[in-house]
Amino acid sequence: MLATLIALVAVPVAHGSNLVARNVTSIKLKVNKKGVALVQYKARGVQRNVLYWGAEGDFRQFFGYDRSGGAVSGRANWQKFKNACGPYRGPELNAVVAACTAPDGSHWALQYYIRIMANHGGRTGPKELHVSHWRGDPPVLEVKSDWSYKGRFRHIYGTLTYHGRPVNPGKYDISGRVLDGKGRNLSIDAYNSNHGRGWRRVDMFLAHKPNGQWCYTFVWQGKAQGVSRSNRYRASVAGPGVAPDIVYQPFSMIPGPYDPAVDEEANREILRLSQGALKVTRCLREPL
């Protein structure tokens, strides 16, 4: 997701639904009684005051925002901004730098973390500041594991849902790049794998229709790649719409040797979730 940094005022648009900026400091969050949020930070030493409004967690909603701090949109004046947001009472989230609960019971949060790294071994990247606004529970990322090619490679699969509904992409290109801001790319990192020591990016890919399902085989150019020697993995994905992000959710794989019965049961579940969708069924039979 790309933030249009040069724009002073923006109406809700497809890009930049919750990405504020990259590589920033001095982060602060305030929300007034009208549901307008003021996000303050410094970028390259310059103070920024950005207003956000008009969206709450929905799959197809996007924030309106004003990078002039209210001088253009008239929504509020950052210099006279009165905070009405109290202590945060929402669910536990990772990478939170500021959060609060508004008088209407909705939650606001700022999360700051490295989302984009090079696939197949990347370990560094820009830190992104994301703003979210929602009610109730956060998105749910389910991760399960089995095997591919009759035990030759490790395999993971699962679903991405929000309030019981699947998170499905809208428009995207062949490389998985989201074109309308609706889809969400899931990233997988492994600790101490054959990609290198420490946490390294394994890959990044879309959740798909019809059930927000996804899958990944730990194979690259015919060889096993990215398998953690200590069975430590983590997954991240930006929340749908302006819901909060799932950041570095830990998971592990089924330990022990290949179990054909367990693998067959998992394959039946994958086929049920995919309902014939090519992107998932390929994980069961794609030739090397």
C-alpha positions as CSV (number, residue, x, y, z in Angstrom):
1,M,0.0,0.0,0.0
2,L,1.4,3.4,-1.0
3,A,0.8,6.6,0.9
4,T,0.4,9.7,-1.3
5,L,2.9,11.8,0.7
6,I,2.6,14.9,-1.5
7,A,-1.1,15.3,-1.2
8,L,-2.4,17.8,1.4
9,V,-6.0,16.5,1.4
10,A,-7.3,13.1,0.3
11,V,-10.8,11.6,0.2
12,P,-11.2,7.9,0.8
13,V,-9.3,6.2,-2.1
14,A,-8.1,2.7,-2.9
15,H,-4.4,3.2,-2.0
16,G,-3.0,3.9,1.5
17,S,-5.9,2.7,3.6
18,N,-3.8,2.6,6.8
19,L,-0.2,3.3,5.9
20,V,0.8,6.6,7.4
21,A,4.6,6.9,6.7
22,R,7.9,5.1,6.8
23,N,10.9,5.5,9.1
24,V,9.5,8.1,11.5
25,T,10.0,9.1,15.2
26,S,8.2,10.9,18.0
27,I,4.9,9.2,17.3
28,K,1.7,10.4,19.0
29,L,-2.1,9.7,18.6
30,K,-5.1,11.8,19.6
31,V,-8.8,11.4,18.7
32,N,-11.5,14.0,19.3
33,K,-15.2,13.6,20.1
34,K,-16.1,13.8,16.4
35,G,-14.1,10.7,15.6
36,V,-11.2,12.5,13.9
37,A,-7.7,11.2,14.7
38,L,-4.6,13.3,14.8
39,V,-1.4,11.3,14.1
40,Q,1.8,13.2,14.8
41,Y,5.3,12.1,14.0
42,K,8.6,13.4,12.6
43,A,9.9,12.3,9.2
44,R,13.5,13.3,8.4
45,G,13.4,15.7,11.3
46,V,10.3,17.5,10.1
47,Q,7.1,17.6,12.2
48,R,4.0,16.1,10.6
49,N,0.4,16.4,11.7
50,V,-2.1,14.2,9.8
51,L,-5.8,13.9,10.3
52,Y,-7.7,10.7,9.7
53,W,-11.5,10.2,9.6
54,G,-14.4,8.3,8.1
55,A,-13.6,4.6,8.3
56,E,-13.9,1.9,10.8
57,G,-12.6,-1.6,10.2
58,D,-14.8,-2.5,7.2
59,F,-13.4,-4.5,4.4
60,R,-14.1,-1.8,1.7
61,Q,-13.6,1.4,3.7
62,F,-10.7,3.7,3.5
63,F,-9.7,6.7,5.6
64,G,-10.1,10.3,4.4
65,Y,-7.0,12.2,5.4
66,D,-5.6,15.7,5.5
67,R,-1.8,16.1,5.6
68,S,-2.1,19.8,6.2
69,G,-3.2,19.2,9.8
70,G,-6.7,20.6,9.1
71,A,-5.8,23.8,7.3
72,V,-7.3,22.6,4.0
73,S,-10.1,20.2,5.0
74,G,-11.5,22.1,7.9
75,R,-12.0,18.9,9.9
76,A,-10.0,20.1,12.9
77,N,-7.0,22.3,13.7
78,W,-4.1,20.2,15.0
79,Q,-2.9,23.1,17.1
80,K,-6.2,23.3,19.0
81,F,-7.0,19.6,18.9
82,K,-8.8,18.3,22.0
83,N,-8.2,14.6,22.7
84,A,-11.2,12.6,23.9
85,C,-9.8,9.1,23.6
86,G,-9.2,7.3,26.8
87,P,-6.9,4.4,27.9
88,Y,-6.9,1.5,25.4
89,R,-9.3,-1.3,26.4
90,G,-9.1,-3.4,23.2
91,P,-7.5,-6.8,22.3
92,E,-3.7,-7.4,22.6
93,L,-1.8,-6.4,19.5
94,N,1.9,-6.5,18.6
95,A,4.1,-3.6,17.5
96,V,1.8,-1.0,19.0
97,V,3.3,2.4,19.7
98,A,0.1,4.2,20.6
99,A,-3.5,3.1,21.1
100,C,-6.7,4.4,22.8
101,T,-10.4,3.7,23.2
102,A,-12.9,6.4,22.1
103,P,-16.0,7.4,24.0
104,D,-18.1,5.4,21.5
105,G,-16.3,2.2,22.4
106,S,-14.2,2.0,19.1
107,H,-10.5,1.5,19.2
108,W,-7.7,3.4,17.5
109,A,-4.1,2.1,17.2
110,L,-0.7,3.0,15.6
111,Q,1.5,0.0,14.8
112,Y,5.1,0.4,13.7
113,Y,7.0,-2.5,12.2
114,I,8.9,-3.8,9.2
115,R,6.3,-5.2,6.7
116,I,8.3,-5.5,3.5
117,M,11.5,-7.5,3.2
118,A,13.1,-9.3,0.2
119,N,11.7,-12.8,-0.3
120,H,13.9,-15.8,0.2
121,G,16.2,-14.4,2.9
122,G,15.5,-10.7,3.5
123,R,16.0,-9.4,7.0
124,T,15.8,-5.6,6.7
125,G,13.4,-3.1,5.3
126,P,11.7,0.2,6.0
127,K,9.6,0.5,9.2
128,E,6.0,1.4,8.4
129,L,3.6,3.3,10.6
130,H,0.0,2.1,10.2
131,V,-3.2,3.6,11.7
132,S,-6.3,1.5,12.4
133,H,-9.8,2.0,13.7
134,W,-12.2,-0.8,14.6
135,R,-14.5,-2.4,17.2
136,G,-14.5,-5.8,18.8
137,D,-11.9,-8.5,17.9
138,P,-9.0,-8.0,15.5
139,P,-8.6,-10.1,12.3
140,V,-7.8,-13.8,12.8
141,L,-5.0,-15.6,11.0
142,E,-5.3,-19.4,11.2
143,V,-2.1,-21.3,10.5
144,K,-1.9,-25.1,10.1
145,S,0.8,-27.4,8.7
146,D,1.2,-30.6,6.8
147,W,3.4,-31.8,3.9
148,S,3.7,-31.5,0.1
149,Y,4.8,-34.1,-2.5
150,K,4.2,-37.1,-0.1
151,G,6.4,-35.7,2.6
152,R,9.3,-34.3,0.6
153,F,8.5,-30.7,1.6
154,R,6.9,-28.9,4.5
155,H,3.7,-27.1,3.8
156,I,1.5,-24.5,5.6
157,Y,-2.1,-23.4,5.0
158,G,-4.9,-21.5,6.7
159,T,-7.4,-18.7,6.5
160,L,-7.6,-15.0,7.1
161,T,-10.9,-13.8,8.5
162,Y,-12.3,-10.7,10.1
163,H,-15.4,-10.9,12.4
164,G,-16.2,-14.3,11.0
165,R,-16.0,-13.2,7.3
166,P,-13.2,-14.2,4.9
167,V,-10.7,-11.6,3.8
168,N,-10.6,-11.9,0.0
169,P,-8.8,-9.8,-2.6
170,G,-10.3,-7.5,-5.1
171,K,-8.1,-6.7,-8.1
172,Y,-4.4,-7.8,-8.2
173,D,-1.8,-8.6,-10.9
174,I,0.0,-11.8,-11.7
175,S,2.7,-11.1,-9.2
176,G,0.2,-10.7,-6.3
177,R,0.5,-6.9,-6.1
178,V,-2.9,-5.5,-4.9
179,L,-4.4,-3.0,-7.3
180,D,-7.4,-1.7,-5.4
181,G,-6.3,-1.7,-1.7
182,K,-8.7,-4.6,-0.8
183,G,-6.4,-7.6,-0.9
184,R,-3.8,-8.4,1.9
185,N,-0.4,-10.0,1.4
186,L,0.6,-12.5,4.1
187,S,4.3,-12.7,5.0
188,I,6.1,-15.7,6.5
189,D,9.4,-15.4,8.4
190,A,11.6,-18.3,9.7
191,Y,14.2,-18.3,12.4
192,N,17.6,-19.8,11.7
193,S,16.8,-21.4,8.4
194,N,18.9,-22.2,5.4
195,H,18.2,-18.6,4.3
196,G,20.5,-17.5,7.2
197,R,20.8,-16.8,10.9
198,G,18.1,-14.9,12.8
199,W,14.7,-14.0,11.4
200,R,14.6,-14.1,7.6
201,R,11.7,-13.5,5.2
202,V,10.6,-16.7,3.5
203,D,7.9,-15.4,1.2
204,M,4.9,-13.1,0.8
205,F,1.6,-14.0,-0.9
206,L,-2.1,-13.2,-1.1
207,A,-5.1,-14.7,0.7
208,H,-7.6,-15.8,-1.8
209,K,-11.3,-16.3,-2.6
210,P,-13.7,-17.8,-1.5
211,N,-12.7,-18.3,2.2
212,G,-9.7,-16.1,2.6
213,Q,-7.6,-19.2,2.2
214,W,-3.9,-19.4,1.5
215,C,-1.1,-22.0,1.4
216,Y,2.6,-22.2,1.0
217,T,5.1,-25.0,0.2
218,F,8.7,-24.5,1.5
219,V,10.3,-25.1,-1.9
220,W,12.1,-22.7,-4.2
221,Q,13.6,-23.8,-7.5
222,G,13.1,-27.5,-6.6
223,K,14.8,-27.3,-3.2
224,A,13.5,-27.0,0.3
225,Q,14.0,-23.4,1.4
226,G,13.2,-21.4,4.6
227,V,12.6,-24.3,7.0
228,S,13.5,-23.3,10.5
229,R,16.0,-25.5,12.3
230,S,14.3,-24.7,15.6
231,N,10.7,-24.9,14.3
232,R,10.1,-21.1,14.9
233,Y,8.1,-19.1,12.5
234,R,6.1,-15.9,12.5
235,A,3.4,-14.5,10.2
236,S,2.2,-10.9,9.5
237,V,-0.5,-9.4,7.5
238,A,-2.1,-5.9,7.3
239,G,-5.7,-5.9,8.5
240,P,-8.6,-5.6,6.0
241,G,-9.8,-2.1,5.4
242,V,-8.6,-0.1,8.4
243,A,-8.6,-3.0,10.9
244,P,-5.5,-3.5,12.9
245,D,-2.5,-5.5,11.5
246,I,-1.5,-9.0,12.6
247,V,2.2,-8.6,13.3
248,Y,4.8,-11.4,13.9
249,Q,2.2,-14.0,15.0
250,P,4.3,-17.0,16.1
251,F,3.6,-20.5,14.9
252,S,5.3,-23.9,14.5
253,M,4.9,-26.9,12.3
254,I,3.8,-30.4,13.1
255,P,6.9,-32.1,14.6
256,G,8.2,-35.5,13.6
257,P,8.4,-37.4,10.4
258,Y,5.9,-37.5,7.5
259,D,2.5,-38.9,8.5
260,P,0.4,-39.9,5.4
261,A,-2.9,-40.1,7.4
262,V,-2.4,-36.6,8.8
263,D,-1.4,-35.2,5.5
264,E,-4.5,-36.7,3.7
265,E,-6.8,-35.2,6.3
266,A,-5.1,-31.8,5.8
267,N,-5.5,-32.1,2.0
268,R,-9.2,-32.7,2.4
269,E,-9.5,-29.6,4.5
270,I,-7.5,-27.5,1.9
271,L,-9.8,-28.7,-0.9
272,R,-12.8,-27.9,1.1
273,L,-11.6,-24.3,1.9
274,S,-10.5,-23.7,-1.7
275,Q,-13.7,-25.1,-3.3
276,G,-11.8,-25.7,-6.4
277,A,-9.8,-22.4,-6.4
278,L,-6.7,-23.0,-8.5
279,K,-4.3,-21.0,-6.2
280,V,-4.8,-23.5,-3.4
281,T,-5.3,-26.8,-5.2
282,R,-2.0,-26.2,-6.9
283,C,-0.3,-26.6,-3.5
284,L,-1.4,-30.2,-3.6
285,R,-0.2,-31.2,-7.1
286,E,2.0,-28.6,-8.7
287,P,5.0,-30.3,-10.4
288,L,8.5,-29.1,-9.4
